[in-house]
């Protein structure tokens, strides 16, 4: 097998924030078995490696001096149990959700329109509108860069947490996911307890929603709040919803009567990061003259006018983090991965 690289490839179209940096070498991976050879090339030349899926959860701060591998492996396989699916990492996530609905495999509908690829879903442990990716996760397969072999990891191996996993920590840049196996349901049971979703369905006159109704509602809600990256470059929510202890939440609620908070099972409280930013006046606010601003309909979304540099993104984010810390005593964590 011979792999052919593109040299000095612009990555502007490969990241949804549209940061115009370039890769010294670029490879579009369409077959998983090409991966070891591509990595050997990088190792022999002592070059760093960056893996890209849909580019919807990364901030590229500068030109990448090594090999960028775009995961473009495709394919969906049903096992004997038709609701047990193995999906190639390069499949589009939203495309998978629609495929599952069309094939009577239910559960993912609340995760409609989340940007990115299937291979990125376990890294971020994506979730939305009352449903989490890990609920359906069975296993994944990928290449371990340290042991130089294929490995299959089960749920307990992945150390899933809120928007977190082992792939953002101990295995960051050490494990490349090539396929994911999910177990869905053949029973069309809609999950619509999340307030915004529940309200939308009731307002639409849908009292007994089917999974497709839920998917269409989620799509409509997301489109009303989140700008299309093709029109306004962004990576979705830029900050995670912070989790604090109940005592701190009680003190904040005494000071801010309209504090948006959600109790979670471990006795802690999750705050709405968007509410914090809006209260602090960041909604719609532009950063200096760097071509960056927080969206005027969703204060959690940082938008690039198409001219911003990667380090300006970090400077803007750091300014916001410091302001929220000073005002509320709450630490905001950046959601996308910084390179």
Buried (B, 14 or more C-beta within 10 A) or exposed (E): EEBEBEEEBEBBEBBBBBBBBBBBBBBBBEEBEBBBEBBEBBEEEEBEBBBBBBBBBBBBBEBBEBBBBBBBBBEBEEEEEEBBBBBBBBBBBBBBBBBBBEBBBBBBBBBBBBBBBBBBBBBBBBBBBBBBBBBBBBBBBBBBBEEEEBEEBEBEBBBBEEBBBBBBEEBEEBBBBBBBBBBBBEEBEBBBEBEBBBEBBEEEEBEEBBBBBBBBBBBBBBEEBBBEBEEBBBBBBBBBBBBBEEEBBEEBEEEBEEBBBEEEEEEBBBBBBBBBBBBBEBBBBEBEEBBBBBBEEBBBBBBBEEEBBBEBBBBBBEEBBEBBEEEBEBEBEBBBBEB
